């Protein structure tokens, strides 16, 4: 859990705990108090286990808060107190279980008058329950200590069981009793508490609460508690790997005496629906009607599709259940009482429904009685079958079936009852009177076949009327008809019907089964939308493919066999397809063809076609070369040395560093002309024409880099200097068809010594011409493959990097944007 790995303490709680007079309410006002308790904050736990604080926590969880407190905040502190006590912290559990005074304060809550506050009752039940139930990660010895202390304390109280039963109408108390009976762990402790509870006659007391004189809340909770105890105790016996002694509580519940006592209470002179319904739920749990077992060792409710009963060979059902036998034997004398409940249930007021007024309504009593009768029929007890036939119980159920047209709960129970009756009668043979009792009642006394035919005709007549509706029982009536038809097709039921039912009824029934029922079943088998639903791959089963009619042709079988044993080779791929071009349009990550396949790939291209394509390729190449050669004059003709952008940057950096060392540095870091501080002058370009107003002084001019001034982007009108700000080209795109890109090898080849001497001679001539014209004197530095012009500081005013005056503070504008040097006048 999250808080077990988050050990960061809350600073607010730490601050409060450092106070000497901190109160419990102040701590409970903090949002992180529960999390800090669960991570077992030592300071907080030490504070909570103090006797006065523990007593206050117990008081908050068991004493009704003052009515003067706002209702929204009335149970805030009791709730937090309960959560603190039930955080499953060993120190708190041991402190609470080891202090008899605290347990006594908790126990005093049970001594309150009825009814208990449901919320406080849940706090009490949760606090006791956490002490007797063990968490998975809880230390075993700590659990044994706390559980044993609580159990011994409860055993020391003589009126403990009576107080719990007194407040059983509160659901939280019922949950606490269930924990005491089923949640105690450890063989010795569990057996100890079960023996004590049995000695206190807990089962008999719970059964006694089903008496009609007891309130309905305790009827419901007592029945629910008994059912849960039966289910959980049986499950524990089947799943436990430890050696266990017989469960005294379960044995008492399954005893015939207990069943008889239960029937006496629920079927007394006074009729109480809550008492009858609760008692029947306990009887159904004892019978375990979800897996009905008959006395002959076969499952009475499992029939094959052909009408025959499937043999059940599981060890659990091979021998008749003693509990089922004893329970049915105890119910048998009271079958007449249940039959009378179908005829005369507890009084209920009329109920208005959308289909009309029900007077009287069916009621939960008759519905539960029908469910109990279906479970009894499923046991296939001959005595029960005979008694039900004598009473005419199935006939009464059929009358209710057709009377309450829209009660599908009843229809389902009646349909199951008839199905169980037909199956159980045909398990072995029908030679005895006991085994034919249901058949005679259903087909002779109840005349079920004739009633089915009449009900079908009435439904057809009702549906044919304007605004007529289909009868609500028709779905279950079709199922009953199918049960009879399936059992009659191959089983002995067909002969019984022909021998005992009127001939005209048999003839009408056979016509109905052959025509009407068959068409109805065919219609019901049509899938919604006309096709079977597509199952996902996770739901596919091998059984879905067993009946696929694969072709049995010998040639196809041989090809399939060859396909299975063929090795993965290039020939295999060529023989079994993969000729689709889609393979070559996939991404690179999906192209995993082996290299040896390339030698086997064939291309359908003739020699003539290959020659024609080669000639076209040569023509295209020649045209492209001609286009490049026809461009303008190569801009790199006079520069045969290799010139790269990086070499220019490196040379400029060395020049700037030399100027800085010479003292020509600026105090303004933003005006520094180095790589880090160069001003982005192109961001402030004046739109006015500077040449129309003033001439640029020579001191502000910047000597150009001694590289070719032609524009490699195709603008041959104006040369572009390498240094200094420039006017941005409005075109913005390179012209790769210019002469500058015509002869790449010639321009960027390795320079020779002769080339270098020629460059030096040309440069010297240009310098002499510039001195004669009065231009800025400069010295040419040749390093590697780059030449840069450096201003002559001896004949010029003191300037910063890039030729700027140190005293000049104005920003460079467009009046200093130039592409050529302007000589001084």
C-alpha positions in Angstrom: 0.0 0.0 0.0 1.1 3.5 -0.7 1.5 4.7 2.9 3.8 1.8 3.8 6.5 3.1 1.5 6.0 6.9 2.1 7.9 7.6 5.3 8.0 11.4 5.0 6.5 12.8 8.2 4.0 15.6 8.1 5.6 18.8 9.4 2.3 20.0 10.9 1.8 16.9 12.9 5.4 16.9 14.0 4.9 20.5 15.2 1.8 19.6 17.1 3.4 16.6 18.7 6.2 18.8 20.0 3.7 20.8 21.9 3.2 19.7 25.5 -0.5 20.5 25.7 -1.6 19.1 22.3 -5.1 17.7 22.3 -6.5 14.7 20.4 -9.0 16.9 18.6 -6.1 19.1 17.3 -4.4 16.0 15.9 -7.6 14.7 14.3 -8.1 18.1 12.6 -5.0 17.4 10.5 -5.6 15.7 7.2 -2.5 13.5 7.3 -3.2 12.0 10.8 -4.5 8.7 9.4 -1.7 8.3 6.9 0.9 9.0 9.7 -0.8 6.4 11.9 -0.7 3.8 9.1 3.0 4.4 8.5 3.4 4.1 12.3 4.9 7.5 13.0 6.6 6.8 16.4 5.7 10.1 18.0 2.1 9.8 17.0 1.8 6.1 18.1 3.4 6.9 21.4 0.9 9.7 21.9 -2.1 7.6 20.9 -1.3 4.6 23.2 -1.4 6.9 26.2 -4.2 5.6 28.6 -6.1 8.9 28.5 -5.9 9.2 24.7 -7.0 5.6 24.2 -10.0 6.1 26.6 -11.0 9.2 24.7 -10.8 7.3 21.4 -13.1 4.5 22.7 -15.5 7.0 24.1 -15.8 8.8 20.8 -16.6 5.6 19.0 -19.3 4.4 21.4 -21.0 7.4 23.0 -23.7 9.4 21.1 -22.3 12.9 20.3 -24.1 15.9 21.6 -27.1 17.0 19.6 -26.0 20.6 19.8 -23.2 19.9 17.4 -23.9 20.6 13.7 -25.1 17.5 12.0 -22.5 17.8 9.3 -19.7 17.7 11.8 -21.4 15.6 14.5 -19.8 12.3 13.6 -16.5 13.7 12.3 -14.4 12.9 15.3 -16.1 9.5 16.0 -15.3 8.5 12.5 -11.7 9.5 12.7 -11.4 7.9 16.1 -12.7 4.6 14.7 -10.3 4.8 11.8 -7.3 5.3 14.1 -8.3 2.4 16.2 -8.7 0.1 13.2 -5.5 1.1 11.3 -4.2 -2.4 12.2 -1.2 -1.0 14.1 0.1 -3.7 16.4 0.8 -1.2 19.2 -2.8 0.1 19.2 -4.3 -3.4 18.9 -2.3 -4.8 21.7 -2.9 -1.8 23.9 -6.7 -2.0 23.3 -6.9 -5.8 23.7 -4.7 -5.9 26.7 -6.6 -3.3 28.7 -9.7 -4.8 30.2 -11.1 -1.4 31.2 -11.0 -0.3 27.5 -12.7 -3.5 26.5 -15.3 -3.0 29.1 -16.0 0.5 27.8 -16.4 -0.9 24.4 -18.7 -3.8 25.6 -20.9 -1.2 27.4 -22.1 -0.1 24.0 -24.1 -3.4 23.7 -25.9 -2.6 27.0 -27.6 0.3 25.3 -31.3 0.2 24.6 -32.7 -0.8 21.2 -32.4 0.4 18.6 -28.7 1.1 18.4 -27.3 4.0 16.4 -26.4 2.3 13.1 -23.3 4.4 12.6 -21.9 3.9 16.1 -22.8 0.2 15.8 -20.6 0.0 12.7 -17.8 1.7 14.6 -18.1 -0.8 17.5 -18.3 -3.8 15.1 -15.3 -2.7 13.1 -13.2 -2.1 16.2 -14.0 -5.6 17.7 -13.7 -7.2 14.3 -10.2 -6.0 13.6 -9.1 -7.6 16.8 -10.5 -11.1 16.0 -9.8 -11.1 12.3 -6.2 -11.5 11.0 -4.9 -9.5 8.1 -2.6 -11.2 5.6 0.5 -9.2 6.6 -0.2 -9.2 10.4 2.2 -10.8 12.7 0.9 -14.2 13.8 1.9 -13.9 17.5 0.5 -10.4 17.7 -2.8 -11.6 16.3 -2.9 -14.6 18.7 -2.4 -12.2 21.6 -5.1 -9.7 20.6 -7.7 -12.3 19.5 -7.2 -14.5 22.6 -7.6 -11.5 24.9 -10.8 -10.4 23.2 -12.3 -13.9 23.1 -11.5 -14.5 26.7 -13.1 -11.2 27.7 -16.3 -12.0 25.7 -16.5 -15.5 27.3 -16.3 -13.9 30.7 -19.5 -12.0 30.0 -22.5 -14.2 30.7 -25.0 -12.0 28.8 -22.7 -11.5 25.8 -24.7 -13.7 23.4 -28.1 -12.5 24.6 -27.0 -8.9 24.0 -25.7 -9.6 20.5 -29.0 -11.4 19.7 -31.0 -8.5 21.2 -29.4 -6.1 18.7 -29.3 -8.5 15.8 -31.7 -6.2 13.9 -28.7 -3.9 13.4 -26.7 -5.2 10.4 -23.4 -4.3 12.0 -24.1 -6.6 14.9 -24.9 -9.4 12.5 -21.6 -8.8 10.8 -19.8 -9.0 14.1 -21.4 -12.4 15.0 -20.4 -13.7 11.5 -16.8 -12.7 12.2 -16.8 -14.4 15.6 -18.1 -17.7 14.1 -16.2 -17.8 10.8 -13.2 -15.4 10.8 -11.2 -16.6 13.8 -8.0 -18.3 12.6 -5.9 -20.9 14.2 -7.2 -24.4 14.7 -7.2 -24.3 18.5 -8.6 -20.8 18.8 -11.3 -21.4 16.2 -12.3 -24.7 17.8 -12.4 -23.0 21.2 -14.7 -20.2 20.1 -17.0 -22.6 18.2 -17.3 -24.9 21.2 -18.1 -21.9 23.4 -20.7 -20.6 21.0 -22.3 -24.0 20.6 -22.5 -24.3 24.4 -24.3 -21.0 24.4 -26.9 -22.5 22.0 -26.3 -19.8 19.4 -27.9 -21.8 16.6 -31.0 -22.5 18.6 -31.3 -18.9 19.6 -30.9 -17.7 16.0 -33.6 -20.1 14.8 -35.9 -18.9 17.6 -35.6 -15.4 16.2 -37.5 -16.6 13.2 -40.7 -16.9 15.3 -43.5 -14.7 13.9 -43.6 -12.8 17.2 -40.1 -11.3 16.5 -39.7 -8.1 14.5 -39.0 -8.4 10.8 -35.6 -6.8 10.9 -34.3 -9.6 13.1 -36.1 -12.2 10.9 -34.1 -11.0 7.9 -30.7 -10.7 9.7 -31.1 -14.0 11.5 -31.9 -15.9 8.3 -29.0 -14.2 6.5 -26.6 -15.1 9.3 -27.6 -18.7 9.3 -27.3 -19.0 5.5 -23.8 -17.4 5.6 -22.6 -19.6 8.4 -23.7 -22.7 6.5 -22.0 -21.7 3.3 -18.8 -20.5 4.8 -18.5 -23.4 7.2 -18.9 -25.9 4.3 -16.4 -24.0 2.2 -13.9 -24.0 5.0 -14.3 -27.8 5.5 -13.7 -28.4 1.7 -10.7 -26.0 1.3 -8.9 -26.3 4.6 -5.6 -28.1 4.5 -5.2 -28.3 8.3 -6.5 -31.0 10.5 -9.8 -29.8 11.8 -12.3 -31.3 14.3 -16.0 -31.4 13.3 -17.6 -28.0 13.3 -20.1 -28.0 16.2 -22.0 -25.0 14.8 -22.4 -26.6 11.3 -23.4 -29.9 12.8 -26.1 -28.3 14.9 -27.4 -26.4 11.9 -27.7 -29.5 9.7 -29.3 -31.7 12.5 -32.9 -32.8 11.9 -33.9 -31.4 15.2 -32.8 -27.9 14.2 -34.8 -28.2 10.9 -37.9 -29.3 12.8 -37.5 -26.4 15.2 -37.2 -24.0 12.3 -40.3 -25.4 10.7 -42.3 -25.1 13.9 -41.4 -21.4 14.3 -42.0 -20.4 10.7 -45.2 -22.4 10.2 -46.9 -21.5 13.5 -50.5 -20.4 13.9 -49.6 -16.8 13.1 -48.5 -16.2 9.5 -45.6 -13.8 9.0 -44.2 -13.4 5.6 -40.7 -12.3 6.8 -40.6 -15.3 9.1 -41.7 -17.8 6.3 -39.4 -16.3 3.7 -36.4 -16.3 6.0 -37.0 -19.9 7.1 -37.3 -21.1 3.5 -34.0 -19.4 2.6 -32.3 -21.4 5.3 -34.0 -24.7 4.1 -32.8 -24.0 0.5 -29.3 -23.4 1.7 -29.4 -26.8 3.6 -30.7 -28.5 0.5 -28.1 -26.7 -1.7 -30.5 -26.6 -4.6 -27.8 -25.1 -6.9 -26.5 -28.8 -7.3 -29.6 -30.9 -6.6 -28.9 -34.4 -5.5 -31.3 -37.3 -5.7 -31.3 -40.4 -3.5 -30.2 -42.6 -6.5 -26.9 -40.9 -6.9 -27.7 -39.0 -10.1 -28.2 -35.3 -10.7 -31.9 -34.9 -11.3 -31.5 -31.6 -13.0 -29.0 -32.5 -15.7 -30.6 -33.9 -18.8 -29.1 -34.6 -22.2 -30.4 -33.0 -25.3 -32.1 -36.2 -26.5 -34.2 -36.4 -23.4 -32.1 -39.0 -21.6 -30.5 -38.3 -18.2 -26.8 -38.0 -18.2 -24.9 -40.2 -15.7 -23.0 -38.2 -13.1 -19.9 -39.9 -12.0 -18.4 -37.3 -9.7 -17.4 -38.6 -6.3 -19.4 -35.9 -4.6 -22.7 -37.0 -6.1 -22.2 -40.8 -6.1 -23.6 -41.2 -2.6 -26.8 -39.5 -1.4 -26.2 -36.6 0.8 -27.1 -37.3 4.4 -28.0 -33.7 5.0 -30.4 -33.6 2.0 -32.0 -36.9 3.2 -32.4 -35.7 6.8 -33.7 -32.3 5.7 -36.3 -33.7 3.3 -37.3 -36.2 5.9 -37.9 -33.3 8.3 -39.8 -31.3 5.7 -42.0 -34.1 4.6 -44.5 -33.9 7.5 -45.0 -30.2 6.8 -45.6 -30.4 3.1 -49.3 -29.8 3.6 -48.6 -26.6 5.4 -46.5 -25.3 2.4 -49.3 -26.5 0.1 -51.8 -24.4 2.1 -49.6 -21.4 1.8 -50.0 -21.5 -1.9 -53.7 -21.4 -1.5 -53.9 -19.1 1.4 -50.8 -16.9 1.8 -50.4 -14.1 4.3 -52.7 -11.2 3.5 -51.4 -8.6 1.1 -53.2 -5.5 -0.2 -54.0 -5.1 -3.9 -51.2 -3.8 -6.1 -51.7 -1.6 -9.1 -49.4 -2.4 -12.1 -49.2 -1.2 -15.7 -51.0 -4.5 -16.7 -53.8 -4.0 -14.2 -54.6 -4.4 -10.5 -53.5 -7.6 -8.8 -55.9 -8.6 -6.1 -54.4 -10.4 -4.4 -50.8 -10.2 -5.7 -48.7 -13.3 -5.8 -46.5 -12.2 -2.9 -43.0 -13.3 -1.9 -44.4 -16.1 0.3 -45.9 -18.1 -2.6 -42.9 -17.4 -4.8 -40.5 -18.8 -2.2 -42.8 -21.8 -1.6 -42.7 -22.5 -5.3 -38.9 -22.4 -5.2 -38.8 -24.8 -2.2 -41.1 -27.3 -4.0 -38.9 -27.2 -7.1 -35.8 -28.0 -4.9 -37.7 -30.8 -3.2 -38.7 -32.3 -6.5 -35.1 -32.1 -7.7 -34.1 -34.4 -4.9 -36.2 -37.2 -6.4 -37.3 -38.5 -3.0 -40.1 -41.0 -3.7 -41.9 -40.1 -0.5 -41.8 -36.4 -1.3 -43.1 -37.1 -4.9 -46.0 -39.2 -3.7 -47.0 -36.6 -1.1 -46.9 -33.7 -3.6 -49.0 -35.8 -6.0 -51.6 -36.6 -3.4 -51.8 -32.9 -2.4 -52.0 -31.7 -6.0 -49.3 -29.2 -5.5 -48.1 -29.1 -9.1 -51.6 -28.5 -10.2 -51.8 -25.5 -7.9 -48.5 -24.2 -9.3 -49.8 -24.6 -12.9 -53.0 -22.6 -12.0 -50.8 -19.8 -10.6 -48.6 -20.0 -13.7 -51.6 -19.2 -16.0 -53.2 -16.8 -13.6 -50.3 -14.4 -13.0 -49.5 -13.8 -16.7 -46.7 -11.3 -16.2 -44.8 -12.8 -13.1 -41.8 -14.4 -14.8 -40.2 -15.2 -11.4 -43.1 -17.6 -10.8 -43.0 -18.9 -14.4 -39.3 -19.8 -14.1 -39.9 -21.8 -10.9 -42.9 -23.7 -12.3 -41.0 -24.5 -15.5 -38.0 -25.9 -13.5 -40.4 -27.9 -11.2 -42.0 -29.6 -14.2 -38.6 -30.2 -15.8 -37.2 -31.8 -12.6 -40.4 -33.9 -12.3 -40.1 -35.3 -15.8 -36.4 -36.0 -15.5 -36.6 -37.7 -12.1 -39.5 -39.9 -13.1 -37.5 -41.3 -16.0 -34.2 -42.0 -14.4 -34.5 -45.8 -14.2 -37.9 -47.0 -15.2 -41.6 -46.1 -14.6 -42.8 -49.5 -13.4 -43.8 -48.6 -9.9 -46.6 -46.4 -8.6 -44.1 -44.3 -6.6 -42.2 -43.4 -9.7 -45.2 -42.6 -11.9 -46.8 -40.4 -9.4 -45.7 -37.1 -11.0 -46.5 -38.4 -14.5 -50.1 -39.2 -13.6 -50.5 -35.9 -11.9 -49.0 -33.8 -14.6 -50.6 -35.5 -17.7 -53.8 -37.0 -16.3 -54.9 -34.8 -13.4 -53.4 -31.5 -14.6 -53.9 -32.3 -18.3 -50.8 -30.3 -19.1 -50.8 -31.1 -22.9 -54.4 -29.8 -23.4 -53.6 -26.7 -21.3 -50.6 -26.0 -23.5 -52.7 -26.3 -26.7 -55.4 -24.1 -25.2 -53.0 -21.5 -24.0 -51.3 -21.3 -27.4 -54.7 -20.8 -29.1 -55.7 -18.1 -26.6 -52.4 -16.3 -27.2 -52.9 -16.4 -31.0 -56.4 -15.0 -30.6 -55.2 -12.3 -28.3 -52.4 -11.2 -30.6 -54.7 -11.1 -33.6 -56.9 -8.5 -32.0 -56.2 -4.8 -32.5 -53.7 -3.7 -29.9 -53.4 -7.3 -28.6 -50.4 -8.4 -26.7 -48.5 -11.6 -26.4 -49.0 -13.5 -23.1 -46.2 -13.0 -20.7 -45.8 -16.7 -20.0 -45.3 -17.8 -23.6 -41.5 -18.0 -23.4 -41.7 -20.5 -20.5 -44.6 -22.3 -22.0 -42.5 -23.0 -25.1 -39.7 -24.4 -22.8 -42.2 -26.7 -21.1 -43.5 -27.9 -24.4 -39.9 -28.6 -25.6 -39.2 -30.6 -22.4 -42.2 -32.8 -23.1 -41.4 -33.2 -26.8 -37.7 -34.1 -26.1 -38.6 -36.6 -23.4 -41.3 -38.2 -25.6 -39.1 -38.5 -28.6 -36.7 -41.3 -27.4 -37.7 -41.9 -23.8 -40.6 -43.9 -22.2 -42.6 -40.7 -21.8 -44.0 -41.0 -25.4 -45.5 -44.4 -24.7 -47.0 -43.2 -21.4 -48.7 -40.3 -23.2 -50.1 -42.5 -26.0 -51.5 -45.0 -23.4 -53.1 -42.6 -20.9 -53.9 -39.4 -22.9 -57.0 -39.1 -25.1 -56.3 -39.9 -28.8 -57.6 -36.6 -30.2 -55.3 -34.7 -27.7 -52.3 -36.9 -28.8 -53.1 -36.2 -32.5 -53.4 -32.5 -31.9 -50.2 -32.5 -29.8 -48.2 -34.3 -32.5 -49.4 -31.9 -35.2 -48.5 -29.0 -32.9 -45.0 -30.3 -32.2 -44.4 -31.1 -35.9 -45.5 -27.8 -37.3 -46.1 -24.9 -34.8 -43.4 -25.8 -32.2 -40.9 -26.7 -34.9 -41.3 -23.4 -36.7 -41.2 -21.5 -33.4 -37.9 -23.2 -32.5 -36.5 -22.5 -35.9 -37.3 -18.8 -35.5 -35.7 -18.7 -32.1 -32.5 -20.2 -33.5 -32.1 -17.4 -36.0 -29.3 -15.1 -34.8 -30.0 -11.4 -34.3 -28.9 -9.7 -37.6 -28.9 -13.0 -39.5 -25.3 -14.0 -38.7 -23.5 -15.5 -35.8 -21.6 -13.0 -33.7 -17.9 -12.8 -34.2 -16.0 -14.0 -31.2 -12.7 -12.5 -30.2 -9.6 -14.5 -30.4 -9.4 -14.8 -26.6 -12.8 -16.6 -26.7 -12.0 -19.0 -29.5 -12.2 -22.7 -28.6 -11.1 -25.7 -30.5 -14.6 -27.0 -30.3 -15.7 -24.2 -32.6 -13.7 -25.8 -35.5 -14.5 -29.5 -35.1 -17.5 -29.5 -37.5 -16.0 -27.5 -40.3 -16.5 -29.6 -43.5 -12.9 -29.5 -45.0 -12.6 -30.9 -48.5 -11.4 -34.5 -48.6 -9.9 -34.5 -52.1 -6.8 -36.7 -52.2 -4.9 -34.2 -54.3 -5.6 -31.3 -52.0 -4.6 -33.4 -49.0 -1.3 -34.3 -50.6 -0.6 -30.6 -51.5 -1.4 -29.6 -47.9 0.9 -32.3 -46.6 3.7 -31.2 -48.8 3.2 -27.6 -47.7 3.5 -28.6 -44.0 6.8 -30.5 -44.5 8.4 -28.0 -47.0 11.4 -26.3 -45.6 11.7 -22.5 -45.8 13.9 -22.0 -48.8 14.0 -19.6 -51.8 12.3 -22.3 -53.9 9.6 -22.7 -51.3 8.8 -19.0 -51.4 8.7 -19.0 -55.2 6.4 -22.1 -55.3 3.9 -20.8 -52.7 3.4 -17.2 -53.7 4.7 -14.0 -52.3 4.6 -12.5 -55.8 2.7 -9.5 -54.8 4.4 -6.1 -55.1 3.1 -5.1 -51.7 6.2 -6.7 -50.2 8.4 -4.1 -51.7 6.2 -1.2 -50.6 6.5 -2.0 -46.9 8.7 0.0 -44.5 12.4 -0.8 -44.1 11.8 -2.5 -40.8 9.6 -5.1 -42.5 12.0 -6.0 -45.3 13.8 -9.1 -44.0 14.3 -11.1 -47.2 17.5 -13.1 -47.3 20.3 -12.1 -49.6 20.4 -15.4 -51.5 16.9 -14.5 -52.8 18.4 -11.7 -54.9 20.2 -14.2 -57.1 16.9 -16.0 -57.9 14.8 -12.9 -58.6 13.9 -12.5 -62.3 13.2 -9.3 -64.2 11.1 -9.3 -67.4 13.3 -6.7 -69.3 14.6 -7.3 -72.8 18.1 -6.3 -74.0 16.5 -3.7 -76.3 14.6 -2.1 -73.5 17.7 -2.0 -71.3 19.7 -0.3 -74.1 17.0 2.3 -74.7 16.8 3.2 -71.0 20.6 3.5 -70.8 20.7 5.9 -73.8 18.0 8.0 -72.2 20.0 8.2 -69.0 23.1 9.4 -70.8 21.2 12.1 -72.6 19.7 13.4 -69.4 23.2 13.5 -67.8 24.7 15.3 -70.7 21.9 17.9 -70.7 22.5 18.6 -67.0 26.3 19.0 -67.5 25.7 21.4 -70.4 23.4 23.5 -68.3 26.1 23.9 -65.6 28.8 24.7 -68.1 26.7 27.5 -69.7 26.4 29.4 -66.4 28.1 32.6 -65.6 31.8 33.0 -65.0 33.1 30.9 -62.1 33.3 33.0 -59.0 36.2 31.0 -57.7 38.5 31.4 -60.7 40.9 33.7 -58.8 40.6 31.7 -55.6 42.1 28.3 -55.9 42.8 27.8 -52.3 40.3 25.9 -50.2 38.0 28.3 -48.4 35.6 27.2 -45.7 33.4 29.0 -43.3 35.1 27.6 -40.3 38.6 28.8 -41.4 37.2 32.3 -41.7 35.7 32.2 -38.3 39.0 30.8 -36.8 41.0 33.6 -38.4 38.7 36.3 -37.2 38.8 35.0 -33.7 42.6 35.1 -33.6 42.5 38.7 -34.9 40.0 39.8 -32.2 42.1 38.1 -29.6 45.2 40.0 -30.8 43.4 43.3 -30.7 42.2 42.6 -27.1 45.7 41.8 -26.1 46.9 45.1 -27.6 44.6 47.1 -25.4 41.9 47.9 -27.9 39.1 46.5 -25.8 35.8 48.1 -25.1 34.4 48.6 -21.7 30.9 47.8 -23.0 30.5 44.0 -23.2 27.5 44.3 -25.5 29.6 46.3 -28.1 32.3 43.7 -28.2 33.1 42.6 -31.7 34.1 39.0 -30.9 31.9 36.0 -31.5 30.1 36.3 -28.2 29.4 40.0 -28.2 28.9 41.0 -31.8 26.0 43.2 -32.3 23.1 41.9 -34.4 23.2 45.0 -36.6 20.8 43.6 -39.2 17.9 44.0 -36.7 18.2 47.8 -36.8 18.3 48.7 -40.5 17.1 52.3 -41.3 14.9 52.5 -44.3 16.3 55.9 -45.3 19.0 56.3 -47.9 22.1 57.2 -46.0 24.1 58.0 -49.2 21.7 60.8 -50.1 22.5 62.8 -46.9 26.1 62.2 -45.9 29.3 60.4 -46.7 30.6 57.7 -44.5 33.8 58.8 -42.8 36.9 56.6 -43.4 37.3 56.0 -39.7 34.0 54.2 -39.6 34.7 52.1 -42.6 35.5 48.5 -42.2 38.2 46.8 -44.3 36.8 43.9 -46.3 38.1 40.4 -46.1 40.4 39.7 -49.0 38.1 37.1 -50.6 36.3 37.3 -53.9 33.4 39.8 -53.6 31.1 38.2 -56.1 27.8 36.8 -54.8 27.7 33.0 -54.8 23.9 33.2 -54.7 23.7 34.6 -58.2 23.7 38.4 -57.7 26.6 39.5 -59.9 25.8 43.2 -59.9 27.2 44.1 -56.5 30.0 42.3 -54.7 29.4 41.3 -51.1 32.1 42.0 -48.5 33.0 39.3 -46.0 33.1 41.6 -43.0 30.8 44.3 -41.8 27.1 44.6 -42.0 25.3 43.9 -45.2 22.0 44.6 -46.8 20.0 41.4 -46.7 19.1 39.9 -50.0 15.4 40.1 -50.7 15.5 37.0 -52.8 16.9 34.7 -50.1 17.5 31.7 -52.3 20.8 30.3 -53.8 21.2 30.1 -57.5 22.8 26.7 -58.0 22.9 27.2 -61.8 25.4 30.1 -61.6 28.9 29.9 -62.8 30.1 29.7 -59.2 28.9 26.1 -59.0 29.8 25.1 -62.5 33.2 23.6 -61.9 33.3 22.3 -58.4 36.6 20.3 -58.7 38.5 23.2 -60.2 37.5 25.7 -57.5 37.9 23.4 -54.5 40.9 21.4 -55.6 44.2 21.3 -53.7 46.2 24.5 -54.5 49.7 24.3 -55.8 52.8 26.5 -55.1 52.4 28.3 -58.4 48.8 29.1 -57.6 49.9 30.6 -54.2 52.6 32.8 -55.7 50.1 34.0 -58.3 47.7 35.0 -55.6 50.4 36.9 -53.6 51.4 38.8 -56.8 47.9 39.8 -57.5 47.3 40.9 -54.0 50.4 43.1 -53.9 49.3 44.9 -57.1 45.9 45.6 -55.5 47.5 47.0 -52.4 49.7 49.4 -54.4 46.6 50.6 -56.3 44.7 51.2 -53.1 47.5 53.2 -51.5 47.8 55.4 -54.6 44.0 56.1 -54.5 44.1 57.1 -50.8 42.1 54.1 -49.6 42.6 52.6 -46.2 46.0 51.1 -45.8 45.8 47.5 -44.7 48.1 44.5 -44.3 47.3 41.2 -45.8 47.7 38.1 -43.6 47.8 34.8 -45.2 47.1 31.8 -43.0 46.3 28.4 -44.3 43.8 28.8 -47.0 42.2 32.2 -45.8 43.3 35.8 -46.4 41.9 38.6 -44.2 42.5 42.3 -44.5 43.6 44.0 -41.2 43.4 47.8 -40.9 46.7 49.7 -40.5 46.5 51.1 -36.9 49.4 53.4 -37.5 47.6 55.7 -40.0 44.1 55.5 -38.4 42.5 56.7 -35.3 42.2 54.3 -32.3 39.5 51.9 -33.2 37.9 48.9 -31.6 37.5 45.5 -33.3 36.1 45.6 -36.8 37.3 49.2 -37.2 34.8 50.9 -34.9 35.8 54.0 -32.9 36.0 53.4 -29.2 34.5 56.8 -28.4 31.5 56.2 -30.7 28.5 55.1 -28.7 25.8 55.4 -31.3 24.3 52.2 -32.7 25.2 51.2 -36.2 22.5 52.1 -38.6 22.0 51.8 -42.3 24.2 54.8 -43.0 27.1 52.5 -42.1 25.9 49.7 -44.3 28.3 49.5 -47.2 29.5 47.0 -49.7 32.6 48.9 -50.9 35.2 51.1 -49.2 34.7 54.9 -49.8 38.0 56.9 -49.9 38.3 60.1 -47.9 37.9 63.3 -49.8 
